[in-house]
Amino acid sequence: MLKQLSITVTCLLCLTQAEAQVSYLDSPDLLEQVEICLQHTYGFSFGEARSIQSALSSSTPGHPAPLFLKALIVYWENFPLIFSKEASRHFISLMDSTIELAKEYSANHQTSTEGVFFDLFGRAFKAMYWTDNGKSGKVIPDLGSMYRHTKKGFDLQEQFVEFYFSTGLYNYYIEAYPTAHPAFKPLVAFMQKGDRKLGLKQLNYAINHSVFLKVESLLFMSLIQLNYEKDLNSAAIYAERLVREYPGNIYYQGHLINILLHQHRHNRVKELLSATAHQEDNYSEMIRTLAAAFMAEKESGHESQAMTGYMKIIELAETFGPFADIYGAMGYMGLSRLYAIKGLQNESRSYARKASRLTTYSFILDEQLPRSR
């Protein structure tokens, strides 16, 4: 009897372990459900996203993927996820749980690839949250693990295409960032070298072949074109694709509109504003206010209206904290240009300095005064 009980318990433990170690890597059906869940998440269709996430959680309860997806739903449903929101603690908790499950997967040779992936990106998305909220110090405890797993990703990208995102980012930024910020060169001198061109190719590959990180790959390609390649046209192409595929996403709407305004493509801006006029949240109001102020300055020459709009943008941006610094910077640069038109150079320079403290984007800081009217 005791022997039978022992065999039964052993079998149950083996079955439990097998269930817990289910793999998404070689399961097209599961990956298809992940892709649909993410489409709904990034598209702000959260009811549909939660339904699929819940089904995946029930069918693969020991896998980190459902928790990772749930954390992303929390992030976007509460966008912008600023530090003061109760949901921010839920997001961090879910990513921490993702990391814990990922450790179990890392310990199993058959599932270690997925373990490395979810450990890396559970930490990476937490880092994104902390950085966006101006709390970069919170990232420090995870940096060592993130670097080690990123290096592992170089050997794993052929097994799991999602690693093309991390290897692409590493190859690009490890070269581009110290070039743009020379003070950091000593810090990266002993790190693995990168390759900017290869990094861009890998990110494009991730855009076309990955599932979990396709959207992030698109966004980072647009941001790279803006901040490092200084190519607004290419940045707009990637941003247009984001808005086309996820038209309900207010962050991508604002990102594209910001680029289009500085390209002076006002007709396209008006099309986007018309399509999103039903959105009543404060973030969307900030986007609309910026667009109206910018076009009042540049297109119609209504300087008083533009000044009022820029001041309102600064107020709205402050409610979102560091997350909306780029909008505050555009507001300050708008005021800088308007005071320069009035011949008030001291005030103009003061606002320009405030803008430069909030962003390093040259397309914002170097925006020219309106042509003489």
N, C-alpha and C positions, 0 to 999 in steps of 0.2 A: 504493500500500500504506500509506504513512504517513498519507495523507488518510483512508483507510478506518478505520485504527486510531484516528485522532483523533475521527472521528464516533462510533465505537463507545464510546470512553471518555466522550465527552460525553453520549451517551445513557444510559450506565450511571450517570453522576453525577446526571443528571436524575431517573432512576428512583429512585436512593437518596434523593435529596432529597424526592421525592414520598412515598416510604415513611416517611421520618422526620417529615414534616409532616402525617401523617394527623390528622384532626380528630375528637374525640369529640363536639364541640358539636352537630353535625347528624347524629349517628349513634345513633338510638334503641336499636339492638341492643347497641352498646358500652355505652351508659349503663345499659341493663338489667343487663348483666353486672356493671358497677360497683356497682349497687344491691344485687345479690345478694351480691357479695363483701363489701360493707360490713355487710349484715345478719348474715352469718356472723362477721365480725370483731367487731362490737360485741356479738354474742351469744355470743362465746367458743367458736365452732365453727371452730377455726383450720385444721384439715385441709381442710375445704371451702373456706375463704377462700383458702388458699394455692393450691389447685387452680385456682380461677378467676383469681387474680392471675397465676399462671404462664401460663395460656392467653392472657391479655391481653398479657403481656410478650412472648410469642412472636408474636402477631398484630400488635402495634403497638410494636415494639422501640425506636423513637426518640421515643416520647411520654412525657412526665413522669408521666402518670396511673398506670401500673403501679408505678413506683418509689414514688410517693406512697402507693398502697395497701399496698405491701410494708412501708413504714415504719410505717403504722398497725397492721398485723398484728404487727410486732415490739413496738410500744408496748403493745398490749393483751395480747398473749401473755405479756408479762413484767410485767404490772401488779401493783403499782405500780412504774413504771420509775424507780427511784431512781438517784442519781448513781453509786453504787458498782457497779452492775451492768454486766457486760461488754456486755450488749445495748444499753445506753444509747449507747455509741459507734457501734454499728451503726445505731441509729435516727437519730442526728445525721448520719452519713455518707449514709444513704439520702435524708434530706431535703436535704442539700447537693447531692446528685446530681440530685434533683428540680429544685432551683433552677437548676442549670447547664443542664439540658435546657430548662427554661422560658425561659431567656434566648434560646436559639436560636429558640424559637417566638415570642417577643416581637419578634424582628427581622424576622419575616415578616408582612406586612400581613394576609394571609389567616388566620393563626393567632395573631395578637397577643393576642386576647382570652383564649385559653387560656394563653398565655405569662404574661400579667399575673396570672391567677388562681393558677397553680401557683407562680409566684415569690412572690406574697403569702402563700399559705397554707403553702408549704414553710417560709417564715420564721416564720409565725404559730405553727405547731405546734412548731417549735423553741423559740420564745419561751415557749409554754405549758410545755414540759418544763423549761426553765431556771428559770422562775418557780416552778413547783411544787416544785423542789428548792432553793429559796432562793438562787438565783444570778442575780438580776435583772440584774446588771451585764453578763452575757453577752448580753443582749438588745440592748444599746445599738448595736452595729454595724449591726443590721438595722432600727432604728427609722425612719431616713430613707426607706429603700426601702418599708417597710410603709406609711408615711404617704402617700407618693406613689401607690402602687398602690391604696390604699384610696380616695383621691380619684378615681383613674381609674375605680374600680368604680361610682361614681355614674353615670357615662356609659355603663357597660357592662352594667348590671343587666338591661336589656331584651333584650340579646343573650344573656346567660348568667345564668340565674336564680340561680346560686350566689352572685352578688354581692349579693343581697338580705341575705345574712347579714352581710357586712362593712359594708354601708351601714347596716343596722339597728343593729348594735353601735355603730358610730361615732355615729350620730344620737342614740342613747340615752346612751352613756357620756360623750360630750364635754360633755353637760349635767349628767348625774346625778353623775358622779364629783367634779367641782369643788364641787358643791353639798354633797356629803357630806364633802368634804375641802377646805375653803376655801384652805388653803395652796397648792393647785395652780392656783388661778384665774389667777395671773399667767402660768403656763406655757402655758395654753391660750388666752390672751386674743387671740392673733393667728392662731389656727387657725380653720378653717372651722366655722361655727356648726352646731349640731345641732337636733334636735327629738325630745323624749322620746316623745311619742305616736306620731309617725311611725315612730320606731325600733322600737317594739313591734309596730306593724302590719307592718313589713318583716320582722321576725323571724318573726312568725306566717306570713307569706307563704312564707318560706324553709322553715318546718316542713312546709308543705303541698305545696310544689312543687319543692324542691331535691333533689338526689341525693347529692352528695359531702358536704354539710354539714347535712343534715336532722337528724341526731342531735345534732350540736353546737348547732344552733338550739334544739332541745328543752331541752337541758341549760342553756344560757345563759338561756332564758326562766325556768326554774325558779330559777336562781341570782339573777336580777334580782328576781324576786318576793320572794325571801328577804332579800336584802341591801339593796335600795333601796326597793322598794314595800312592804316589811314585811307581806306578805300570805301567810301560811302556807298558807291554803286553795288559793290559785292555784298556789303552789309545789308543793304536793302533787299537784295535778292533772297538771301536766307531769311530775313525777317518777313518778307512777303509770303514765303512758303509757310512759315509758322502761323501767320494769320489766316492763310487760306485753309490750312488743315485743322486749325483750332480757333475758329472765328469768335468763340465765346470767351477766350482767355484775355482778361483785361491787361495783364502784364505784357503780352505779346502785341496787343493793340497799341499800347503806349510806346513800346520799344520801336515799332515801325513808324508811328507818327512822329516821334522825335527825330528819326533819321530823315523822313520825308520833309519835315519843316526845314531842316538845315540843307536839304537839297533844293528847297524852294519849289517843291512839287505840291502846290497848294490845292490844286483840283483833286488830286488823289487823297489828300488829307480830308477834304470835304466829303468825299465818298465814304471814307472810313467813319467819320463822325456821324454821318447820316445813318449808317448801318448800326451804330452803337448808341443811338440817341435814347434808347429805352433803358439804358443802364443808369441806375440811380445811386450807386455806391460812391463814397467820397474819393476813392482812387480814380474812378472814371471821371468824376467832376474835375479832379486835378488835371487830367489829360485834356479835357475839353477846354478848361480855362487857359492852359498853356497854349493850345492851338489857336484859340481866339485872340490871345494877347500877341502872339507871334505874328499872326496874319494882320492884326490891326497895325502893328509896327511896320511890317515889311510890305504889305499889299495895299492897304487903304490909307496909311499915313495918319491914323487916329492915335496920336501919341498919348493923349490923356487916357483913352480907353486901354491902351497897351500897358501904361504904367499901373493903372488900377489892377489889371489882370495879373501882372508880374508880382505885385505885392500880395495878392490873394494866393498865388501859387506858393510863395514862400511860406505863408501861414499854413496852407494845407500840407505842404511837404513836412513841416515841423511836427505835425500830428503823427506822422509815420516814422519819425526818428531817422536814423542813418539809412534805413531802407530806401527812402525817397530823396537822398542827397542829390541825385542827378537832376531832379526837378527843382530843388532849391537852387542849384547851380545855374540852371537855365533862367530861373527867375531873376537871380542877381545879375547875370550877364545881360539880360534884357534891360534892367534898370541902368546898368553901366552904359549901354549903348545910348539909351534915351538921355541920360545926363550929359553924355559927350555931345549929343546933338545940341543941347542947350548951352554948351560951352562951359559946363561945370566940371572941369577935369579932375579936381580933387575928389569929388563925390563919385565920379565915374571910376576912377582908379580904386577907390575904397570898395565899391561893389564888385569890381573885377577880382580883387583880392579875396573877397568872401566867396566868390564862385570857385576860385582856384583851390580853396581849402576843402571844397566839397567834391570836386571831380578833377581828373587829369585828362579827360577827353578833350583833345585839341579841337575837334569839330564844334564843340560848344564854346570853348575859351577863345577860339580864333574867329568866331562868327563876326562878319563885317557889319559896319554900319549900313543902314539902308542907302540905296543910291539916291542922289539928289532928286527931289521931286519938283 
